[in-house]
Amino acid sequence: MMTNVDWIGWLATAVFLVSYFTKRPTSLRRVQGVAAGLWALYGVLIHSLPVIVANVLVASVAVASSFRKPSALASPP
């Protein structure tokens, strides 16, 4: 039987998979940020510091980079 904690992990997995169906890089980063946030919550619930730290870092970078202006060095669209 799945617990509520298990459901958080499965939801995080589903949100992460959905990110690959986004059309814009900004959307991809934001959806992946949300997924990483859910994984961090999962880490809190299972008392796993490595899962928490890794996913807080990933969520922070993903969301922050989604608000950045495109670099002049980036490849043309």
FIKOLZA-1660 file (N, C-alpha, C; in steps of 0.1 Angstrom, whole numbers, plus 5000, padded with zeros to 4 digits):
% residues 77
   i   px   py   pz ch aa at
   1 5008 4988 5000  A  M  N
   1 5000 5000 5000  A  M CA
   1 5009 5012 5000  A  M  C
   2 5005 5022 4992  A  M  N
   2 5013 5034 4991  A  M CA
   2 5009 5044 5002  A  M  C
   3 5019 5051 5007  A  T  N
   3 5017 5061 5017  A  T CA
   3 5016 5075 5011  A  T  C
   4 5012 5085 5019  A  N  N
   4 5012 5098 5013  A  N CA
   4 5026 5103 5009  A  N  C
   5 5036 5098 5016  A  V  N
   5 5050 5101 5012  A  V CA
   5 5053 5096 4998  A  V  C
   6 5049 5083 4996  A  D  N
   6 5051 5077 4983  A  D CA
   6 5044 5086 4972  A  D  C
   7 5032 5091 4975  A  W  N
   7 5025 5099 4965  A  W CA
   7 5033 5111 4961  A  W  C
   8 5039 5117 4971  A  I  N
   8 5047 5130 4968  A  I CA
   8 5058 5126 4959  A  I  C
   9 5065 5115 4961  A  G  N
   9 5076 5110 4952  A  G CA
   9 5071 5108 4938  A  G  C
  10 5059 5101 4937  A  W  N
  10 5053 5098 4924  A  W CA
  10 5049 5111 4917  A  W  C
  11 5043 5120 4924  A  L  N
  11 5039 5133 4919  A  L CA
  11 5051 5141 4913  A  L  C
  12 5062 5141 4921  A  A  N
  12 5075 5147 4917  A  A CA
  12 5080 5141 4904  A  A  C
  13 5079 5128 4903  A  T  N
  13 5083 5121 4891  A  T CA
  13 5074 5126 4879  A  T  C
  14 5061 5126 4881  A  A  N
  14 5052 5130 4870  A  A CA
  14 5054 5144 4866  A  A  C
  15 5056 5153 4875  A  V  N
  15 5059 5168 4872  A  V CA
  15 5072 5169 4864  A  V  C
  16 5082 5162 4868  A  F  N
  16 5095 5162 4861  A  F CA
  16 5093 5157 4847  A  F  C
  17 5086 5146 4845  A  L  N
  17 5083 5141 4831  A  L CA
  17 5076 5151 4823  A  L  C
  18 5066 5158 4828  A  V  N
  18 5058 5168 4821  A  V CA
  18 5067 5179 4816  A  V  C
  19 5078 5182 4823  A  S  N
  19 5086 5193 4819  A  S CA
  19 5092 5190 4805  A  S  C
  20 5094 5178 4801  A  Y  N
  20 5099 5175 4788  A  Y CA
  20 5089 5177 4776  A  Y  C
  21 5077 5180 4780  A  F  N
  21 5067 5183 4770  A  F CA
  21 5065 5198 4768  A  F  C
  22 5072 5206 4776  A  T  N
  22 5071 5221 4774  A  T CA
  22 5078 5225 4762  A  T  C
  23 5073 5236 4756  A  K  N
  23 5078 5241 4744  A  K CA
  23 5089 5252 4746  A  K  C
  24 5089 5259 4757  A  R  N
  24 5099 5270 4759  A  R CA
  24 5108 5266 4770  A  R  C
  25 5121 5270 4768  A  P  N
  25 5131 5267 4779  A  P CA
  25 5127 5273 4792  A  P  C
  26 5121 5285 4792  A  T  N
  26 5117 5291 4805  A  T CA
  26 5107 5282 4812  A  T  C
  27 5097 5277 4805  A  S  N
  27 5087 5268 4811  A  S CA
  27 5094 5255 4816  A  S  C
  28 5103 5250 4808  A  L  N
  28 5110 5237 4812  A  L CA
  28 5117 5239 4825  A  L  C
  29 5124 5251 4827  A  R  N
  29 5131 5253 4839  A  R CA
  29 5121 5255 4851  A  R  C
  30 5110 5262 4849  A  R  N
  30 5101 5264 4860  A  R CA
  30 5094 5251 4864  A  R  C
  31 5090 5243 4854  A  V  N
  31 5084 5231 4858  A  V CA
  31 5094 5221 4865  A  V  C
  32 5106 5221 4860  A  Q  N
  32 5116 5213 4867  A  Q CA
  32 5119 5218 4881  A  Q  C
  33 5118 5232 4882  A  G  N
  33 5120 5237 4896  A  G CA
  33 5109 5233 4905  A  G  C
  34 5097 5232 4900  A  V  N
  34 5086 5227 4909  A  V CA
  34 5088 5213 4912  A  V  C
  35 5092 5205 4902  A  A  N
  35 5095 5191 4905  A  A CA
  35 5106 5189 4915  A  A  C
  36 5116 5197 4914  A  A  N
  36 5127 5196 4924  A  A CA
  36 5122 5200 4938  A  A  C
  37 5113 5210 4938  A  G  N
  37 5107 5214 4951  A  G CA
  37 5099 5202 4957  A  G  C
  38 5092 5195 4949  A  L  N
  38 5085 5183 4954  A  L CA
  38 5094 5173 4959  A  L  C
  39 5105 5171 4951  A  W  N
  39 5115 5161 4956  A  W CA
  39 5121 5165 4969  A  W  C
  40 5124 5178 4971  A  A  N
  40 5129 5183 4984  A  A CA
  40 5119 5180 4995  A  A  C
  41 5106 5182 4992  A  L  N
  41 5096 5179 5002  A  L CA
  41 5096 5164 5005  A  L  C
  42 5097 5156 4995  A  Y  N
  42 5099 5142 4997  A  Y CA
  42 5111 5139 5006  A  Y  C
  43 5122 5145 5004  A  G  N
  43 5134 5143 5012  A  G CA
  43 5131 5147 5026  A  G  C
  44 5124 5158 5029  A  V  N
  44 5120 5162 5042  A  V CA
  44 5112 5151 5049  A  V  C
  45 5102 5146 5042  A  L  N
  45 5093 5136 5047  A  L CA
  45 5100 5122 5050  A  L  C
  46 5111 5119 5043  A  I  N
  46 5118 5107 5045  A  I CA
  46 5131 5109 5053  A  I  C
  47 5133 5122 5057  A  H  N
  47 5144 5125 5066  A  H CA
  47 5158 5122 5059  A  H  C
  48 5159 5127 5046  A  S  N
  48 5171 5124 5038  A  S CA
  48 5177 5138 5035  A  S  C
  49 5188 5142 5042  A  L  N
  49 5194 5154 5040  A  L CA
  49 5200 5155 5025  A  L  C
  50 5206 5145 5020  A  P  N
  50 5212 5146 5006  A  P CA
  50 5201 5149 4996  A  P  C
  51 5189 5143 4997  A  V  N
  51 5178 5145 4988  A  V CA
  51 5173 5160 4990  A  V  C
  52 5172 5164 5002  A  I  N
  52 5167 5178 5004  A  I CA
  52 5177 5188 4998  A  I  C
  53 5190 5187 5002  A  V  N
  53 5200 5197 4997  A  V CA
  53 5201 5197 4982  A  V  C
  54 5202 5185 4976  A  A  N
  54 5204 5184 4962  A  A CA
  54 5192 5191 4954  A  A  C
  55 5180 5188 4959  A  N  N
  55 5168 5193 4952  A  N CA
  55 5165 5208 4955  A  N  C
  56 5169 5213 4967  A  V  N
  56 5167 5227 4969  A  V CA
  56 5177 5235 4960  A  V  C
  57 5189 5229 4958  A  L  N
  57 5198 5236 4949  A  L CA
  57 5193 5236 4935  A  L  C
  58 5189 5224 4930  A  V  N
  58 5184 5223 4917  A  V CA
  58 5171 5232 4915  A  V  C
  59 5162 5232 4924  A  A  N
  59 5150 5240 4923  A  A CA
  59 5154 5255 4922  A  A  C
  60 5163 5259 4931  A  S  N
  60 5168 5273 4931  A  S CA
  60 5174 5277 4918  A  S  C
  61 5183 5269 4913  A  V  N
  61 5190 5273 4900  A  V CA
  61 5180 5272 4888  A  V  C
  62 5171 5262 4888  A  A  N
  62 5161 5261 4877  A  A CA
  62 5152 5273 4877  A  A  C
  63 5147 5277 4888  A  V  N
  63 5137 5288 4888  A  V CA
  63 5145 5301 4886  A  V  C
  64 5156 5303 4892  A  A  N
  64 5164 5316 4890  A  A CA
  64 5168 5318 4876  A  A  C
  65 5172 5307 4870  A  S  N
  65 5177 5308 4856  A  S CA
  65 5165 5310 4846  A  S  C
  66 5153 5307 4850  A  S  N
  66 5142 5309 4842  A  S CA
  66 5138 5324 4840  A  S  C
  67 5143 5332 4850  A  F  N
  67 5141 5346 4849  A  F CA
  67 5152 5354 4843  A  F  C
  68 5163 5348 4840  A  R  N
  68 5174 5354 4833  A  R CA
  68 5172 5358 4819  A  R  C
  69 5178 5369 4815  A  K  N
  69 5177 5372 4800  A  K CA
  69 5186 5363 4793  A  K  C
  70 5182 5359 4780  A  P  N
  70 5190 5350 4773  A  P CA
  70 5204 5357 4770  A  P  C
  71 5214 5348 4771  A  S  N
  71 5228 5353 4769  A  S CA
  71 5231 5356 4754  A  S  C
  72 5239 5366 4752  A  A  N
  72 5243 5370 4738  A  A CA
  72 5251 5358 4732  A  A  C
  73 5257 5350 4741  A  L  N
  73 5265 5339 4736  A  L CA
  73 5256 5326 4733  A  L  C
  74 5244 5327 4736  A  A  N
  74 5235 5315 4734  A  A CA
  74 5233 5313 4719  A  A  C
  75 5231 5301 4715  A  S  N
  75 5229 5298 4701  A  S CA
  75 5216 5304 4696  A  S  C
  76 5215 5308 4684  A  P  N
  76 5203 5314 4678  A  P CA
  76 5192 5305 4678  A  P  C
  77 5179 5309 4680  A  P  N
  77 5168 5300 4680  A  P CA
  77 5165 5293 4667  A  P  C
% end
